[in-house]
Amino acid sequence: MRNSSYHDYDEVYGVSDEYYWGVKPSYMCLKIIELMPPDKYTRVLDIGCGEGKDSVFLARCGYDVSAFDLSDTGVEKTKKLAERANVKVNVFKANIWDYRLNDNYDILFSSGVLHYIKPELRDEVFGNYLTHTNENGLNVFNVFIKKPFITPAPENEEHSYLWSSGQLLAYYSDWYVEDFSEFVFDCNSSEVPHQHAMNSIFARKK
Ligand SMILES: C[S@@+](CC[C@H](N)C(=O)[O-])C[C@H]1O[C@@H](n2cnc3c(N)ncnc32)[C@H](O)[C@@H]1O
């Protein structure tokens, strides 16, 4: 996964019509299909959808997808990708800091975004997400985590707050955890080879 500065996303996405993150869905989407196939009406929210590769993939699979991102260019590119795929994605601009869910979803999904939530807002944001997930629904999230043996990414992002290992799991003590993992991966953003550590969770509300 590439990483980039919070302030740069409009610029980064606007450089060309190419998709900065590509159009191939995350492995997490494939696991969503395994855990909750869209054989009945299933409502998904993609939190921080970027340019829409995962939202559009899930919509193509038959999910009813809503998605938001802070980047205007990301929102526009998501709309274009959905049009090209001839699917509907309800995509809008919102800031994860103050956007709270009023409706319920079957699946809340977010990849590469939750480190942008200010730490003092995490409990409130997660309280809102957990409440607004339907029974038997899924939360599918990953977070960048701090590890003493991983040197900080070269971008020195503003408004990027790494999580602690296991902190994401703690929000799901009352849920059925389908899968939780921790891994380290290589990254070459800013043309500087480095590594990131991440936790990912697939949790089901019982
Ligand atoms: C690493 S990208 C991931 C995009 C997408 N989830 C993907 O995997 O392709 C991070 C995204 O978070 C969005 N973002 C950053 N801060 C945000 C905020 N405060 N509220 C909503 N989205 C935000 C950025 O605009 C960017 O599209």
The ligand as an ORCA input file, in Angstrom:
! r2SCAN-3c Opt
* xyz 0 1
  C      -4.521      5.728      1.723
  S      -5.943      6.460      0.972
  C      -7.010      5.058      0.920
  C      -8.104      5.203     -0.078
  C      -8.958      3.952     -0.279
  N      -9.565      3.510      0.944
  C      -8.167      2.862     -0.910
  O      -7.753      1.919     -0.199
  O      -7.938      2.959     -2.116
  C      -6.576      7.451      2.307
  C      -7.846      8.212      1.959
  O      -8.332      8.812      3.158
  C      -8.916     10.037      2.809
  N      -8.975     10.888      4.008
  C      -7.935     11.467      4.659
  N      -8.391     12.162      5.709
  C      -9.738     12.027      5.712
  C     -10.779     12.520      6.547
  N     -10.490     13.311      7.591
  N     -12.065     12.201      6.269
  C     -12.344     11.416      5.199
  N     -11.406     10.899      4.370
  C     -10.113     11.199      4.619
  C      -8.005     10.599      1.750
  O      -8.611     11.600      0.974
  C      -7.659      9.336      0.966
  O      -8.514      9.155     -0.135
*
